[in-house]
């Protein structure tokens, strides 16, 4: 699988974010990008939880 091209910013690893990607079967899914990784999630709740974890691990304040 080819690496995801991230057009949002050259500094995309500094602040994690959520976007939409295609999975290996061509379906859509949430993708959390950060910490040098792309994690695919199939529910919005899971994507938010992963994003919060990434932000906390970088010392970024997460709204409650």
PQR file with spaces between the fields and no chain letter, atoms N, CA, C, O and H, PARSE charges and radii, in Angstrom:
ATOM       1  N    UNK     1       0.839   -1.182    0.000 -0.4000 1.5000
ATOM       2  CA   UNK     1       0.000    0.000    0.000 -0.0000 2.0000
ATOM       3  C    UNK     1       0.878    1.237    0.000  0.5500 1.7000
ATOM       4  O    UNK     1       1.857    1.307    0.742 -0.5500 1.4000
ATOM       5  N    UNK     2       0.537    2.198   -0.816 -0.4000 1.5000
ATOM       6  CA   UNK     2       1.296    3.443   -0.900 -0.0000 2.0000
ATOM       7  C    UNK     2       1.021    4.313    0.322  0.5500 1.7000
ATOM       8  O    UNK     2      -0.054    4.254    0.918 -0.5500 1.4000
ATOM       9  H    UNK     2      -0.259    2.141   -1.419  0.4000 1.0000
ATOM      10  N    UNK     3       2.008    5.113    0.676 -0.4000 1.5000
ATOM      11  CA   UNK     3       1.844    6.031    1.805 -0.0000 2.0000
ATOM      12  C    UNK     3       0.806    7.087    1.457  0.5500 1.7000
ATOM      13  O    UNK     3       0.710    7.518    0.308 -0.5500 1.4000
ATOM      14  H    UNK     3       2.881    5.161    0.192  0.4000 1.0000
ATOM      15  N    UNK     4       0.048    7.492    2.429 -0.4000 1.5000
ATOM      16  CA   UNK     4      -0.970    8.527    2.227 -0.0000 2.0000
ATOM      17  C    UNK     4      -0.285    9.858    1.952  0.5500 1.7000
ATOM      18  O    UNK     4       0.680   10.215    2.628 -0.5500 1.4000
ATOM      19  H    UNK     4       0.126    7.142    3.363  0.4000 1.0000
ATOM      20  N    UNK     5      -0.775   10.583    0.976 -0.4000 1.5000
ATOM      21  CA   UNK     5      -0.275   11.921    0.719 -0.0000 2.0000
ATOM      22  C    UNK     5      -1.102   12.900    1.525  0.5500 1.7000
ATOM      23  O    UNK     5      -2.325   12.961    1.393 -0.5500 1.4000
ATOM      24  H    UNK     5      -1.558   10.294    0.426  0.4000 1.0000
ATOM      25  N    UNK     6      -0.433   13.652    2.346 -0.4000 1.5000
ATOM      26  CA   UNK     6      -1.113   14.576    3.245 -0.0000 2.0000
ATOM      27  C    UNK     6      -0.936   15.988    2.715  0.5500 1.7000
ATOM      28  O    UNK     6       0.157   16.552    2.779 -0.5500 1.4000
ATOM      29  H    UNK     6       0.560   13.603    2.453  0.4000 1.0000
ATOM      30  N    UNK     7      -2.007   16.554    2.196 -0.4000 1.5000
ATOM      31  CA   UNK     7      -1.917   17.870    1.576 -0.0000 2.0000
ATOM      32  C    UNK     7      -2.176   19.003    2.558  0.5500 1.7000
ATOM      33  O    UNK     7      -1.992   20.166    2.199 -0.5500 1.4000
ATOM      34  H    UNK     7      -2.895   16.096    2.144  0.4000 1.0000
ATOM      35  N    UNK     8      -2.595   18.708    3.782 -0.4000 1.5000
ATOM      36  CA   UNK     8      -2.979   19.758    4.720 -0.0000 2.0000
ATOM      37  C    UNK     8      -1.803   20.643    5.110  0.5500 1.7000
ATOM      38  O    UNK     8      -1.958   21.859    5.215 -0.5500 1.4000
ATOM      39  H    UNK     8      -2.745   17.764    4.074  0.4000 1.0000
ATOM      40  N    UNK     9      -0.628   20.054    5.326 -0.4000 1.5000
ATOM      41  CA   UNK     9       0.488   20.835    5.830 -0.0000 2.0000
ATOM      42  C    UNK     9       1.767   20.026    5.741  0.5500 1.7000
ATOM      43  O    UNK     9       1.743   18.798    5.824 -0.5500 1.4000
ATOM      44  H    UNK     9      -0.501   19.065    5.241  0.4000 1.0000
ATOM      45  N    UNK    10       2.888   20.719    5.571 -0.4000 1.5000
ATOM      46  CA   UNK    10       4.173   20.040    5.647 -0.0000 2.0000
ATOM      47  C    UNK    10       4.495   19.663    7.086  0.5500 1.7000
ATOM      48  O    UNK    10       5.315   18.775    7.321 -0.5500 1.4000
ATOM      49  H    UNK    10       2.908   21.716    5.504  0.4000 1.0000
ATOM      50  N    UNK    11       3.869   20.316    8.044 -0.4000 1.5000
ATOM      51  CA   UNK    11       4.093   20.043    9.459 -0.0000 2.0000
ATOM      52  C    UNK    11       2.965   19.190   10.023  0.5500 1.7000
ATOM      53  O    UNK    11       2.590   19.360   11.183 -0.5500 1.4000
ATOM      54  H    UNK    11       3.203   21.037    7.853  0.4000 1.0000
ATOM      55  N    UNK    12       2.419   18.280    9.230 -0.4000 1.5000
ATOM      56  CA   UNK    12       1.234   17.532    9.638 -0.0000 2.0000
ATOM      57  C    UNK    12       1.477   16.633   10.837  0.5500 1.7000
ATOM      58  O    UNK    12       0.515   16.210   11.478 -0.5500 1.4000
ATOM      59  H    UNK    12       2.724   18.142    8.287  0.4000 1.0000
ATOM      60  N    UNK    13       2.723   16.326   11.164 -0.4000 1.5000
ATOM      61  CA   UNK    13       2.968   15.439   12.291 -0.0000 2.0000
ATOM      62  C    UNK    13       2.945   16.179   13.622  0.5500 1.7000
ATOM      63  O    UNK    13       2.972   15.540   14.674 -0.5500 1.4000
ATOM      64  H    UNK    13       3.505   16.670   10.643  0.4000 1.0000
ATOM      65  N    UNK    14       2.896   17.504   13.603 -0.4000 1.5000
ATOM      66  CA   UNK    14       2.903   18.273   14.842 -0.0000 2.0000
ATOM      67  C    UNK    14       1.561   18.237   15.553  0.5500 1.7000
ATOM      68  O    UNK    14       1.514   18.153   16.780 -0.5500 1.4000
ATOM      69  H    UNK    14       2.874   18.022   12.748  0.4000 1.0000
ATOM      70  N    UNK    15       0.476   18.300   14.803 -0.4000 1.5000
ATOM      71  CA   UNK    15      -0.865   18.281   15.376 -0.0000 2.0000
ATOM      72  C    UNK    15      -1.674   17.195   14.677  0.5500 1.7000
ATOM      73  O    UNK    15      -1.935   17.301   13.478 -0.5500 1.4000
ATOM      74  H    UNK    15       0.515   18.369   13.806  0.4000 1.0000
ATOM      75  N    UNK    16      -2.073   16.156   15.402 -0.4000 1.5000
ATOM      76  CA   UNK    16      -2.869   15.086   14.791 -0.0000 2.0000
ATOM      77  C    UNK    16      -4.211   15.624   14.297  0.5500 1.7000
ATOM      78  O    UNK    16      -4.736   16.599   14.834 -0.5500 1.4000
ATOM      79  H    UNK    16      -1.860   16.071   16.376  0.4000 1.0000
ATOM      80  N    UNK    17      -4.756   14.978   13.273 -0.4000 1.5000
ATOM      81  CA   UNK    17      -6.038   15.395   12.731 -0.0000 2.0000
ATOM      82  C    UNK    17      -6.772   14.195   12.153  0.5500 1.7000
ATOM      83  O    UNK    17      -6.191   13.126   11.969 -0.5500 1.4000
ATOM      84  H    UNK    17      -4.330   14.186   12.836  0.4000 1.0000
ATOM      85  N    UNK    18      -8.064   14.386   11.866 -0.4000 1.5000
ATOM      86  CA   UNK    18      -8.902   13.337   11.283 -0.0000 2.0000
ATOM      87  C    UNK    18      -9.253   13.736    9.863  0.5500 1.7000
ATOM      88  O    UNK    18      -9.547   14.899    9.588 -0.5500 1.4000
ATOM      89  H    UNK    18      -8.536   15.255   12.016  0.4000 1.0000
ATOM      90  N    UNK    19      -9.221   12.770    8.969 -0.4000 1.5000
ATOM      91  CA   UNK    19      -9.633   12.981    7.587 -0.0000 2.0000
ATOM      92  C    UNK    19     -10.359   11.722    7.114  0.5500 1.7000
ATOM      93  O    UNK    19     -10.536   10.779    7.885 -0.5500 1.4000
ATOM      94  H    UNK    19      -8.982   11.825    9.192  0.4000 1.0000
ATOM      95  N    UNK    20     -10.769   11.708    5.876 -0.4000 1.5000
ATOM      96  CA   UNK    20     -11.454   10.549    5.304 -0.0000 2.0000
ATOM      97  C    UNK    20     -10.517    9.891    4.294  0.5500 1.7000
ATOM      98  O    UNK    20      -9.893   10.581    3.487 -0.5500 1.4000
ATOM      99  H    UNK    20     -10.625   12.474    5.250  0.4000 1.0000
ATOM     100  N    UNK    21     -10.417    8.590    4.332 -0.4000 1.5000
ATOM     101  CA   UNK    21      -9.558    7.810    3.442 -0.0000 2.0000
ATOM     102  C    UNK    21     -10.345    6.643    2.887  0.5500 1.7000
ATOM     103  O    UNK    21     -11.474    6.385    3.305 -0.5500 1.4000
ATOM     104  H    UNK    21     -10.924    8.030    4.988  0.4000 1.0000
ATOM     105  N    UNK    22      -9.748    5.945    1.949 -0.4000 1.5000
ATOM     106  CA   UNK    22     -10.293    4.678    1.449 -0.0000 2.0000
ATOM     107  C    UNK    22      -9.524    3.534    2.091  0.5500 1.7000
ATOM     108  O    UNK    22      -8.301    3.597    2.213 -0.5500 1.4000
ATOM     109  H    UNK    22      -8.831    6.155    1.609  0.4000 1.0000
ATOM     110  N    UNK    23     -10.233    2.491    2.502 -0.4000 1.5000
ATOM     111  CA   UNK    23      -9.556    1.326    3.044 -0.0000 2.0000
ATOM     112  C    UNK    23      -9.067    0.441    1.901  0.5500 1.7000
ATOM     113  O    UNK    23      -9.209    0.795    0.731 -0.5500 1.4000
ATOM     114  H    UNK    23     -11.227    2.440    2.403  0.4000 1.0000
ATOM     115  N    UNK    24      -8.498   -0.700    2.240 -0.4000 1.5000
ATOM     116  CA   UNK    24      -7.926   -1.595    1.243 -0.0000 2.0000
ATOM     117  C    UNK    24      -8.963   -2.160    0.277  0.5500 1.7000
ATOM     118  O    UNK    24      -8.620   -2.584   -0.827 -0.5500 1.4000
ATOM     119  H    UNK    24      -8.383   -0.988    3.191  0.4000 1.0000
ATOM     120  N    UNK    25     -10.223   -2.168    0.686 -0.4000 1.5000
ATOM     121  CA   UNK    25     -11.288   -2.685   -0.181 -0.0000 2.0000
ATOM     122  C    UNK    25     -11.998   -1.588   -0.962  0.5500 1.7000
ATOM     123  O    UNK    25     -12.941   -1.865   -1.703 -0.5500 1.4000
ATOM     124  H    UNK    25     -10.502   -1.823    1.583  0.4000 1.0000
ATOM     125  N    UNK    26     -11.555   -0.351   -0.805 -0.4000 1.5000
ATOM     126  CA   UNK    26     -12.155    0.758   -1.532 -0.0000 2.0000
ATOM     127  C    UNK    26     -13.289    1.445   -0.796  0.5500 1.7000
ATOM     128  O    UNK    26     -13.885    2.383   -1.325 -0.5500 1.4000
ATOM     129  H    UNK    26     -10.789   -0.125   -0.203  0.4000 1.0000
ATOM     130  N    UNK    27     -13.600    1.001    0.412 -0.4000 1.5000
ATOM     131  CA   UNK    27     -14.628    1.654    1.220 -0.0000 2.0000
ATOM     132  C    UNK    27     -14.061    2.864    1.935  0.5500 1.7000
ATOM     133  O    UNK    27     -12.845    3.004    2.066 -0.5500 1.4000
ATOM     134  H    UNK    27     -13.116    0.239    0.842  0.4000 1.0000
ATOM     135  N    UNK    28     -14.934    3.729    2.392 -0.4000 1.5000
ATOM     136  CA   UNK    28     -14.471    4.911    3.108 -0.0000 2.0000
ATOM     137  C    UNK    28     -14.361    4.634    4.600  0.5500 1.7000
ATOM     138  O    UNK    28     -15.085    3.806    5.151 -0.5500 1.4000
ATOM     139  H    UNK    28     -15.922    3.615    2.285  0.4000 1.0000
ATOM     140  N    UNK    29     -13.444    5.339    5.235 -0.4000 1.5000
ATOM     141  CA   UNK    29     -13.254    5.215    6.673 -0.0000 2.0000
ATOM     142  C    UNK    29     -12.643    6.511    7.181  0.5500 1.7000
ATOM     143  O    UNK    29     -12.124    7.317    6.408 -0.5500 1.4000
ATOM     144  H    UNK    29     -12.856    6.012    4.787  0.4000 1.0000
ATOM     145  N    UNK    30     -12.712    6.697    8.480 -0.4000 1.5000
ATOM     146  CA   UNK    30     -12.038    7.811    9.126 -0.0000 2.0000
ATOM     147  C    UNK    30     -10.568    7.453    9.220  0.5500 1.7000
ATOM     148  O    UNK    30     -10.236    6.291    9.454 -0.5500 1.4000
ATOM     149  H    UNK    30     -13.133    6.042    9.108  0.4000 1.0000
ATOM     150  N    UNK    31      -9.684    8.410    9.047 -0.4000 1.5000
ATOM     151  CA   UNK    31      -8.252    8.180    9.217 -0.0000 2.0000
ATOM     152  C    UNK    31      -7.706    9.245   10.160  0.5500 1.7000
ATOM     153  O    UNK    31      -7.856   10.444    9.921 -0.5500 1.4000
ATOM     154  H    UNK    31      -9.954    9.355    8.857  0.4000 1.0000
ATOM     155  N    UNK    32      -7.075    8.790   11.224 -0.4000 1.5000
ATOM     156  CA   UNK    32      -6.438    9.697   12.178 -0.0000 2.0000
ATOM     157  C    UNK    32      -4.962    9.741   11.809  0.5500 1.7000
ATOM     158  O    UNK    32      -4.292    8.709   11.778 -0.5500 1.4000
ATOM     159  H    UNK    32      -6.952    7.817   11.418  0.4000 1.0000
ATOM     160  N    UNK    33      -4.463   10.936   11.532 -0.4000 1.5000
ATOM     161  CA   UNK    33      -3.093   11.137   11.078 -0.0000 2.0000
ATOM     162  C    UNK    33      -2.313   11.857   12.162  0.5500 1.7000
ATOM     163  O    UNK    33      -2.741   12.902   12.653 -0.5500 1.4000
ATOM     164  H    UNK    33      -5.008   11.774   11.558  0.4000 1.0000
ATOM     165  N    UNK    34      -1.175   11.303   12.534 -0.4000 1.5000
ATOM     166  CA   UNK    34      -0.313   11.948   13.516 -0.0000 2.0000
ATOM     167  C    UNK    34       0.700   10.969   14.065  0.5500 1.7000
ATOM     168  O    UNK    34       0.547    9.757   13.912 -0.5500 1.4000
ATOM     169  H    UNK    34      -0.828   10.455   12.135  0.4000 1.0000
ATOM     170  N    UNK    35       1.728   11.484   14.699 -0.4000 1.5000
ATOM     171  CA   UNK    35       2.786   10.672   15.292 -0.0000 2.0000
ATOM     172  C    UNK    35       3.429    9.750   14.258  0.5500 1.7000
ATOM     173  O    UNK    35       3.895    8.662   14.594 -0.5500 1.4000
ATOM     174  H    UNK    35       1.852   12.468   14.823  0.4000 1.0000
ATOM     175  N    UNK    36       3.452   10.189   13.003 -0.4000 1.5000
ATOM     176  CA   UNK    36       4.050    9.390   11.949 -0.0000 2.0000
ATOM     177  C    UNK    36       3.226    8.187   11.533  0.5500 1.7000
ATOM     178  O    UNK    36       3.736    7.276   10.880 -0.5500 1.4000
ATOM     179  H    UNK    36       3.074   11.074   12.730  0.4000 1.0000
ATOM     180  N    UNK    37       1.957    8.178   11.904 -0.4000 1.5000
ATOM     181  CA   UNK    37       1.095    7.040   11.616 -0.0000 2.0000
ATOM     182  C    UNK    37      -0.230    7.496   11.014  0.5500 1.7000
ATOM     183  O    UNK    37      -0.651    8.640   11.188 -0.5500 1.4000
ATOM     184  H    UNK    37       1.542    8.918   12.434  0.4000 1.0000
ATOM     185  N    UNK    38      -0.875    6.579   10.305 -0.4000 1.5000
ATOM     186  CA   UNK    38      -2.252    6.763    9.869 -0.0000 2.0000
ATOM     187  C    UNK    38      -3.031    5.574   10.426  0.5500 1.7000
ATOM     188  O    UNK    38      -2.747    4.424   10.091 -0.5500 1.4000
ATOM     189  H    UNK    38      -0.534    5.650   10.163  0.4000 1.0000
ATOM     190  N    UNK    39      -4.006    5.857   11.270 -0.4000 1.5000
ATOM     191  CA   UNK    39      -4.815    4.804   11.874 -0.0000 2.0000
ATOM     192  C    UNK    39      -6.221    4.916   11.314  0.5500 1.7000
ATOM     193  O    UNK    39      -6.888    5.936   11.486 -0.5500 1.4000
ATOM     194  H    UNK    39      -4.237    6.791   11.542  0.4000 1.0000
ATOM     195  N    UNK    40      -6.667    3.865   10.643 -0.4000 1.5000
ATOM     196  CA   UNK    40      -8.018    3.842   10.070 -0.0000 2.0000
ATOM     197  C    UNK    40      -9.014    3.419   11.134  0.5500 1.7000
ATOM     198  O    UNK    40      -8.771    2.476   11.888 -0.5500 1.4000
ATOM     199  H    UNK    40      -6.125    3.036   10.503  0.4000 1.0000
ATOM     200  N    UNK    41     -10.133    4.120   11.188 -0.4000 1.5000
ATOM     201  CA   UNK    41     -11.194    3.823   12.145 -0.0000 2.0000
ATOM     202  C    UNK    41     -12.512    3.730   11.378  0.5500 1.7000
ATOM     203  O    UNK    41     -12.728    4.457   10.408 -0.5500 1.4000
ATOM     204  H    UNK    41     -10.330    4.886   10.576  0.4000 1.0000
ATOM     205  N    UNK    42     -13.375    2.845   11.814 -0.4000 1.5000
ATOM     206  CA   UNK    42     -14.633    2.646   11.105 -0.0000 2.0000
ATOM     207  C    UNK    42     -15.831    3.203   11.848  0.5500 1.7000
ATOM     208  O    UNK    42     -16.976    2.966   11.465 -0.5500 1.4000
ATOM     209  H    UNK    42     -13.200    2.255   12.602  0.4000 1.0000
ATOM     210  N    UNK    43     -15.561    3.949   12.921 -0.4000 1.5000
ATOM     211  CA   UNK    43     -16.633    4.694   13.578 -0.0000 2.0000
ATOM     212  C    UNK    43     -16.067    6.044   14.008  0.5500 1.7000
ATOM     213  O    UNK    43     -14.891    6.166   14.351 -0.5500 1.4000
ATOM     214  H    UNK    43     -14.630    4.142   13.232  0.4000 1.0000
ATOM     215  N    UNK    44     -16.924    7.039   13.982 -0.4000 1.5000
ATOM     216  CA   UNK    44     -16.505    8.375   14.388 -0.0000 2.0000
ATOM     217  C    UNK    44     -16.068    8.428   15.839  0.5500 1.7000
ATOM     218  O    UNK    44     -15.124    9.140   16.180 -0.5500 1.4000
ATOM     219  H    UNK    44     -17.880    6.940   13.703  0.4000 1.0000
ATOM     220  N    UNK    45     -16.756    7.670   16.704 -0.4000 1.5000
ATOM     221  CA   UNK    45     -16.404    7.657   18.126 -0.0000 2.0000
ATOM     222  C    UNK    45     -14.995    7.117   18.329  0.5500 1.7000
ATOM     223  O    UNK    45     -14.237    7.647   19.140 -0.5500 1.4000
ATOM     224  H    UNK    45     -17.523    7.092   16.426  0.4000 1.0000
ATOM     225  N    UNK    46     -14.644    6.074   17.603 -0.4000 1.5000
ATOM     226  CA   UNK    46     -13.304    5.485   17.714 -0.0000 2.0000
ATOM     227  C    UNK    46     -12.256    6.470   17.191  0.5500 1.7000
ATOM     228  O    UNK    46     -11.187    6.613   17.785 -0.5500 1.4000
ATOM     229  H    UNK    46     -15.260    5.643   16.944  0.4000 1.0000
ATOM     230  N    UNK    47     -12.561    7.148   16.083 -0.4000 1.5000
ATOM     231  CA   UNK    47     -11.625    8.120   15.524 -0.0000 2.0000
ATOM     232  C    UNK    47     -11.354    9.251   16.511  0.5500 1.7000
ATOM     233  O    UNK    47     -10.211    9.682   16.665 -0.5500 1.4000
ATOM     234  H    UNK    47     -13.430    7.032   15.601  0.4000 1.0000
ATOM     235  N    UNK    48     -12.398    9.732   17.178 -0.4000 1.5000
ATOM     236  CA   UNK    48     -12.232   10.795   18.181 -0.0000 2.0000
ATOM     237  C    UNK    48     -11.375   10.292   19.339  0.5500 1.7000
ATOM     238  O    UNK    48     -10.507   11.017   19.823 -0.5500 1.4000
ATOM     239  H    UNK    48     -13.326    9.383   17.053  0.4000 1.0000
ATOM     240  N    UNK    49     -11.608    9.057   19.789 -0.4000 1.5000
ATOM     241  CA   UNK    49     -10.823    8.497   20.890 -0.0000 2.0000
ATOM     242  C    UNK    49      -9.343    8.385   20.510  0.5500 1.7000
ATOM     243  O    UNK    49      -8.471    8.710   21.316 -0.5500 1.4000
ATOM     244  H    UNK    49     -12.313    8.467   19.395  0.4000 1.0000
ATOM     245  N    UNK    50      -9.061    7.934   19.301 -0.4000 1.5000
ATOM     246  CA   UNK    50      -7.673    7.822   18.839 -0.0000 2.0000
ATOM     247  C    UNK    50      -7.044    9.210   18.731  0.5500 1.7000
ATOM     248  O    UNK    50      -5.895    9.403   19.130 -0.5500 1.4000
ATOM     249  H    UNK    50      -9.769    7.670   18.646  0.4000 1.0000
ATOM     250  N    UNK    51      -7.790   10.173   18.196 -0.4000 1.5000
ATOM     251  CA   UNK    51      -7.284   11.543   18.091 -0.0000 2.0000
ATOM     252  C    UNK    51      -6.958   12.111   19.466  0.5500 1.7000
ATOM     253  O    UNK    51      -5.914   12.735   19.650 -0.5500 1.4000
ATOM     254  H    UNK    51      -8.723   10.017   17.873  0.4000 1.0000
ATOM     255  N    UNK    52      -7.847   11.896   20.429 -0.4000 1.5000
ATOM     256  CA   UNK    52      -7.598   12.381   21.784 -0.0000 2.0000
ATOM     257  C    UNK    52      -6.340   11.743   22.368  0.5500 1.7000
ATOM     258  O    UNK    52      -5.536   12.428   23.000 -0.5500 1.4000
ATOM     259  H    UNK    52      -8.695   11.389   20.279  0.4000 1.0000
ATOM     260  N    UNK    53      -6.163   10.444   22.164 -0.4000 1.5000
ATOM     261  CA   UNK    53      -4.979    9.747   22.661 -0.0000 2.0000
ATOM     262  C    UNK    53      -3.713   10.348   22.050  0.5500 1.7000
ATOM     263  O    UNK    53      -2.729   10.589   22.750 -0.5500 1.4000
ATOM     264  H    UNK    53      -6.816    9.887   21.651  0.4000 1.0000
ATOM     265  N    UNK    54      -3.752   10.589   20.728 -0.4000 1.5000
ATOM     266  CA   UNK    54      -2.579   11.164   20.062 -0.0000 2.0000
ATOM     267  C    UNK    54      -2.272   12.555   20.593  0.5500 1.7000
ATOM     268  O    UNK    54      -1.110   12.890   20.827 -0.5500 1.4000
ATOM     269  H    UNK    54      -4.551   10.393   20.160  0.4000 1.0000
ATOM     270  N    UNK    55      -3.303   13.366   20.783 -0.4000 1.5000
ATOM     271  CA   UNK    55      -3.093   14.720   21.292 -0.0000 2.0000
ATOM     272  C    UNK    55      -2.522   14.688   22.697  0.5500 1.7000
ATOM     273  O    UNK    55      -1.568   15.409   22.988 -0.5500 1.4000
ATOM     274  H    UNK    55      -4.246   13.095   20.593  0.4000 1.0000
ATOM     275  N    UNK    56      -3.079   13.878   23.564 -0.4000 1.5000
ATOM     276  CA   UNK    56      -2.604   13.774   24.947 -0.0000 2.0000
ATOM     277  C    UNK    56      -1.154   13.313   24.978  0.5500 1.7000
ATOM     278  O    UNK    56      -0.357   13.810   25.774 -0.5500 1.4000
ATOM     279  H    UNK    56      -3.854   13.292   23.328  0.4000 1.0000
ATOM     280  N    UNK    57      -0.808   12.357   24.110 -0.4000 1.5000
ATOM     281  CA   UNK    57       0.565   11.840   24.104 -0.0000 2.0000
ATOM     282  C    UNK    57       1.559   12.901   23.619  0.5500 1.7000
ATOM     283  O    UNK    57       2.749   12.804   23.920 -0.5500 1.4000
ATOM     284  H    UNK    57      -1.455   11.953   23.463  0.4000 1.0000
ATOM     285  N    UNK    58       1.094   13.912   22.873 -0.4000 1.5000
ATOM     286  CA   UNK    58       1.956   15.009   22.424 -0.0000 2.0000
ATOM     287  C    UNK    58       1.893   16.199   23.350  0.5500 1.7000
ATOM     288  O    UNK    58       2.568   17.200   23.108 -0.5500 1.4000
ATOM     289  H    UNK    58       0.127   13.991   22.629  0.4000 1.0000
ATOM     290  N    UNK    59       1.090   16.119   24.419 -0.4000 1.5000
ATOM     291  CA   UNK    59       0.965   17.218   25.352 -0.0000 2.0000
ATOM     292  C    UNK    59       0.049   18.321   24.876  0.5500 1.7000
ATOM     293  O    UNK    59       0.111   19.449   25.366 -0.5500 1.4000
ATOM     294  H    UNK    59       0.542   15.306   24.615  0.4000 1.0000
ATOM     295  N    UNK    60      -0.809   17.990   23.910 -0.4000 1.5000
ATOM     296  CA   UNK    60      -1.765   18.954   23.373 -0.0000 2.0000
ATOM     297  C    UNK    60      -3.045   18.882   24.185  0.5500 1.7000
ATOM     298  O    UNK    60      -3.570   17.792   24.415 -0.5500 1.4000
ATOM     299  H    UNK    60      -0.860   17.074   23.512  0.4000 1.0000
ATOM     300  N    UNK    61      -3.556   20.021   24.621 -0.4000 1.5000
ATOM     301  CA   UNK    61      -4.780   20.060   25.408 -0.0000 2.0000
ATOM     302  C    UNK    61      -5.957   19.611   24.555  0.5500 1.7000
ATOM     303  O    UNK    61      -6.118   20.049   23.415 -0.5500 1.4000
ATOM     304  H    UNK    61      -3.130   20.906   24.435  0.4000 1.0000
ATOM     305  N    UNK    62      -6.772   18.737   25.120 -0.4000 1.5000
ATOM     306  CA   UNK    62      -7.943   18.190   24.413 -0.0000 2.0000
ATOM     307  C    UNK    62      -9.207   18.697   25.108  0.5500 1.7000
ATOM     308  O    UNK    62      -9.355   18.529   26.319 -0.5500 1.4000
ATOM     309  H    UNK    62      -6.642   18.382   26.045  0.4000 1.0000
ATOM     310  N    UNK    63     -10.120   19.317   24.351 -0.4000 1.5000
ATOM     311  CA   UNK    63     -11.378   19.759   24.968 -0.0000 2.0000
ATOM     312  C    UNK    63     -12.184   18.567   25.456  0.5500 1.7000
ATOM     313  O    UNK    63     -12.161   17.502   24.839 -0.5500 1.4000
ATOM     314  H    UNK    63     -10.000   19.453   23.368  0.4000 1.0000
ATOM     315  N    UNK    64     -12.881   18.740   26.539 -0.4000 1.5000
ATOM     316  CA   UNK    64     -13.698   17.654   27.106 -0.0000 2.0000
ATOM     317  C    UNK    64     -15.117   17.752   26.646  0.5500 1.7000
ATOM     318  O    UNK    64     -15.946   16.923   27.021 -0.5500 1.4000
ATOM     319  H    UNK    64     -12.900   19.605   27.040  0.4000 1.0000
